[in-house]
Amino acid sequence: MTDMNASSAVSTSQFGLLMEYFKKNPNRDIRHPEIVDWATTEYARRTGKVFRDPDRGIRSLHQSGFLQKIAKGVYRYQFPLLIPGRHESAPTAVSCYATHAD
């Protein structure tokens, strides 16, 4: 038996923690030291463990398209997510709650 349930394990994953910070700070340029300092402190507070390589997680979020790289060491989570090549008024996501005509 574990002392953590599945939802708290997800919220304290290193990758999830980085995503949480950027989602709570959308449409804002965030400097690398700001996110690294917060993530390492918050991860230690939540888990009692050391966040070993937040740089890799940030880079991965950028490479996957979740973050925009504004300048060296400056990232932004754009909400709503704008997909390059699409008109800004076009929808960028499909709702999983779409209704169907009966």
C-alpha positions in Angstrom: 0.0 0.0 0.0 1.3 3.4 -0.9 0.8 6.6 1.1 0.2 8.7 -2.0 -2.9 8.3 -4.2 -2.6 8.5 -8.0 -3.8 12.1 -8.3 -1.2 13.5 -5.9 1.6 11.5 -7.6 0.7 13.1 -10.9 0.6 16.6 -9.4 4.1 16.1 -8.0 5.8 14.7 -11.1 8.6 16.9 -12.2 7.1 17.4 -15.7 3.6 18.0 -14.2 5.0 20.6 -11.8 6.6 22.6 -14.6 3.3 22.4 -16.6 1.4 23.6 -13.5 3.5 26.7 -13.2 3.3 27.7 -16.8 -0.5 27.1 -16.9 -1.0 29.3 -13.8 1.1 32.0 -15.5 -0.2 32.1 -19.1 0.7 34.8 -21.6 3.6 36.0 -19.6 7.3 35.9 -20.5 9.0 33.8 -17.8 12.7 33.9 -17.3 14.5 30.6 -16.8 15.8 31.3 -13.2 12.2 32.1 -12.1 10.7 28.8 -13.1 13.8 26.8 -12.0 13.8 28.4 -8.5 10.1 27.8 -8.0 10.1 24.3 -9.4 13.1 23.1 -7.3 11.7 24.7 -4.1 8.1 23.4 -4.7 9.2 19.9 -5.6 11.3 19.7 -2.5 8.3 21.0 -0.4 5.9 18.5 -1.9 8.0 15.4 -2.1 11.1 15.9 0.2 13.2 15.1 -2.9 15.6 17.1 -5.1 14.4 18.2 -8.6 17.6 17.1 -10.4 17.2 18.6 -13.9 14.4 21.2 -14.4 16.3 22.5 -17.6 15.5 19.2 -19.4 11.8 19.4 -18.6 11.6 23.0 -19.7 13.4 22.2 -22.9 11.1 19.2 -23.5 8.0 21.4 -23.0 9.4 23.8 -25.6 10.3 21.0 -28.1 6.8 19.5 -27.8 5.2 22.8 -28.6 3.7 23.5 -25.2 6.0 26.6 -24.7 7.2 29.3 -26.9 10.9 30.3 -26.6 10.8 34.1 -26.6 14.6 34.6 -26.2 17.5 32.7 -24.7 16.2 31.6 -21.3 12.8 33.2 -21.7 9.7 31.0 -22.2 5.9 31.7 -22.6 2.9 29.5 -22.3 0.4 31.0 -24.8 -3.2 30.5 -23.9 -5.2 29.9 -25.9 -2.6 28.0 -27.8 -2.1 29.5 -31.3 -1.0 27.1 -33.9 1.3 28.6 -36.5 -0.3 28.8 -40.0 -3.9 28.9 -38.7 -6.0 32.0 -38.7 -6.4 33.4 -35.1 -10.2 33.1 -35.3 -10.1 29.4 -36.2 -10.6 27.1 -33.2 -7.4 25.4 -32.0 -8.9 22.6 -30.0 -11.9 20.4 -30.2 -14.0 20.1 -27.1 -14.3 16.6 -25.7 -17.8 17.6 -24.5 -19.2 18.3 -28.0 -22.8 17.5 -28.3 -24.2 15.2 -31.0 -27.5 15.6 -32.8 -29.8 12.7 -31.8 
